[in-house]
Amino acid sequence: MLPRTKTIYENCRVLDISGNLLFKAGRKRLDWYLSRNLAREIDRETIQLTFAHKGTGRSTEPFYLQDMRNTCVVCDTPTHLTLHHIVPAQYRQHMPLEVKSHSSHDLLPLCTQCHDTYEHHANRLKKHLAACFAAPLLGVGWVCRPDINKAAKAAAALLSDTSRIPQPRLCELRQVVRQVCVDRRDLFSPAMQGYLDSVGDLDDLSENPGLMQELCAIEVRVAGPGFREHGEMVIEAVLGNRVVPGMCRECRALMDGGVAAFVGRWRRHFVEHAEPAHLPDHWTVDYPV
């Protein structure tokens, strides 16, 4: 995980028409209001809306009104920070919109070292969920492409020391490569497609190492029409209260609590395994989802 190059929290203030604090935001959001004449600038870090804002914003939620610190919530370092999703995106993206649109509570700054350390624990939980929900981490519904697999192996052989390969076998390997270049030209990069269009004699394709390397890199299996992601399968089961045979007791309990229980499990897991000693004030495992 690469560190962010920009400040995570700018802690700018957005006031309502009466001067009450609605919420904190980044400078980009302030500029959005100002550019549309929807607010006036009080100072560089504060704007006041010029219209009656619907609702009270975050004015009743202390967590969202405080100045957030740009330091790792685990070790407190201010350097090499990332923005960590406590609930991995592969699950959250399949949650109801009302849950996805209120995810700031579960985005916290971690330094790259603490992030990488915790990810080992997170990956173990993902594997556990994959087993309990019968939802492989790589998803289901992959379609294999045996012709590409065969051609990729042939290209790899042609990139090696061909002096030890008998001539009949060399001819066979070149034919396999040639056939894929004719039948599946669309799988190559635009530059390589242009090269293939310009080549008169396809018998010499194996002499182009760049072509062979591209062929080796082409995926030998792709997501089919019925492909389903791991996260999609897990969240669908949680939303549908669908118990899978062999599911552990803790995962069965998620069925009663739904998405809120699922989010809570990731929050507890983060607290137990990352051991964050510098969480923001008002951050809790039980914060409403």
N, C-alpha and C positions, 0 to 999 in steps of 0.2 A: 504494500500500500504506500503510495507516494504522499508526502505531506502536502498540505494546501499552501498555496503561495499567497493567498489573501487572508486577512483577518476574518475569523469565524464570526465573532459577535462585534458589531459596531455600536450596539446599545443606543441607537437613536430613538427619540421619543415622538410619538404621534398623539396629539391632544385633540379632544373633541371641540365642538364649536363653543362650548362653555369653559374650555381650558382644563378639563379633566384628562388625566392620562388614560388613553385607550389601550395602547400596546406599545411594545418596543419593536423596532425594525432596523433593517440595514439602510444605508444611504441610498441605495438603488431604489428602494420602495418610496423613500421620501421624494426623490427626484421624479418618480412616476406621478405622484399627486401634484407636485409643483408644476410640472410640464403641462398639466391639463387644467391648471388654474383651480384646482380643488382644495388648495391649502395655501397658507402664507407661511413664510419662513420666519421663525422666531429667532433662531440662531443656527449655526451650522449643524447642530445635532437635534434640533427640535422644529417641528412644524405643527401648525394648528389647522384643522380642517375647516373649510368655509361652508360646509353643508352639514345638515343633521345626519349623523351616522346612524344606520340602523343597528339597534342593539347597543350593548355596553362594551363590545369588544372583549378585551381580557381584563377589564377594570376590576373584576371580582376575583381574579386568579393571581395571587401574589407571585407564583412561580414565573409568570410571563411578564411581570412588571419590574422585576429586579434587574440590575446590571449583571450580565453574565460574564464570568471570567474566561479569558482566553488562555487557559492552562489545562493540562491533562487532568481529568477527574481521578486518575489513579495515582500518579506520581507528582503532579503539580508542576511539571516542567512547562515553560511557555514556548518551547521550540518543537519543530517537526510535528505539528499537530495535524490530525485528520478529524473528520466528522463521522463519528461511529453511529451506525444504525443498530440500536439494541435489538430490535426485531428485524432480522435480515430482509432485505428488499425482495428476495425471492418469495417470501410469504406475504409481506405487506402489500405488494402490488396486486394481489388477488383478493384483498379484503374490501369490504364495502367502502364507498367513497367517503362516508362520514367519518370513518376510522382513518383512512389514508390522509385526509385533509387536516387532521389534528395530530400530527405525529411529532411536533417539535419537542415534546416532553421526552421522546425516546431517541433524540439526536444529541449526542454528547461528545465533547472534544476528547480525543485520546492521542497521545503521541504514538508514533509509528511502532516503537518498541513494545509499548503496552498493548497496542492493537494486535500486533502479531502474536504476542504471548496469549492473549485471550482467544484469538481465533482458533487456536488448537483445541480449546475447550468447546467453543461454539461448533466446530466441525464434528466433534463427538456427539453433541446433542442432535445435530442434523442427521447423523447416521442412525441414531436411536429413533428419531421420528420416521426416517425412511423405513426402518424395519417394522415399527409399530403400525404405521399407516399403509404398509404395502405400497410405498411410493418411492421407487428407486431415485437416488440423487440425480442421476442423469436423465430421468424421465422415462416414459414408455412410448412406444410407437415409432421407434427408429426403423428406417428402411436401409438395408445394405445394398451397396452397388458393387457386385462382384467384378464387373468389367473394369471399374476404376481400381479396385483392389489389386486385380491381376496386373493392370498396366503400371501401377505404382511400384509393385515389386519388380516388374521388368525394368522400369526406369532406374531403380536403385541398383540393379545388377549391372546395367549398362554404365552407370557412373563409377562402378568399382573397376578393379583391374580385370579387363576383359581378355587379357592374354591367356588366362587359364580356362576360359569358356570355349568349348568346342564350337566350331563354325556353324554346324546345323542349329545348335541351341541359340547362338547369337542371332541367326536369321529369324528364329522363332520369336525371340524377345523383341527384335526390331519390328516385326509384324504386329505384335500386340500393341506396341506403342503407336505405330502408324495408324492402326485401326481406331484407337481412341481419339487421336488427333483429328481424324476425319469425321467420326461420329459424334464426338462430344467437344467440339471446338469452343462452344459457349462457356465451358468451365474454366478456360484459360483467361489470363489477364488481357485487357485490350491490346497492350503492346505485343503480347505473344500471339494473339489472334491475327494481328497485322503481319507478323512474321510468317505465320502459317499461310496466310493469303498470298504472300510474296514468293514462297518457296515453290519452285516448279517440280522438283524431284523430291517426293516425300520419303524416298529411301534413305536420305541422309539426315533425317531428323535426330537420330541418336547422337549425332556429332555436336548438337547444341546442348551444352550442359545446363544452360538456363531453362530450357524447355523441360529437360529431365527433372530438374529440381522443382519446377512448378508442378509437374505431374505427381511427384512424390508427396507434395503438400496438399493435394486435393483430398477433401474428406471422402472417406470410403463408405460412410453412412450418413444419411441426412434425416431430418425430421419428416416423417410421413404425414399424410392428411389427418390421421387420428392421433398425432403426437400430443402428449400431455406432460407438462412440467411437474417436477416434484412438488414445488410450492403450491401450485394450483390444486393438485390432488389432496394435499394435506388440508388446505383451507376449505376446500369443498366438503371434506369429511367433517371438519369442525363446524361449519355452518349448517350442514345437514344432519348433525348429530348422528353420524354413521360410525358405529363401532366395528372395527375390523377384528376378525378372529385372531387370537394371540396377542392382542394389544395389552400393554402393561396397565397396572392400576392407575398410575399417574396420568397416562394418556387417556384412559377411559374417563377420568374426572374432568378432562377438558371438554368432553361432550356436553356436560351439564352447564359449564360456564361459558361456552362458546368462544368467540373471538377475544373477549375481555380476559378470559382465563388463559388463553394461548399467549396473549401479550404479557400477562402477569408472569407466566412461566419463564419467558425470556428475560424479563426484568429481574426476577429472582436469580436466574442462572448467571446473569451478568454480575449482580452484587456478590454472589457466592464465589465466583471463580475469578473475576477481575479484581475484586476487593477494592473498590474505589473509595479512597479516603477523603476525596475533595469534591463530592457531589454538590450541585447547587442547592441553596436553601429551598425548601418546599418540594424537593424532588422525592417522590415516594414510589414504592413498588405498586401501591394500591391506587395510584392516581387514576381518575376516571379515563376510560378509553374513548 
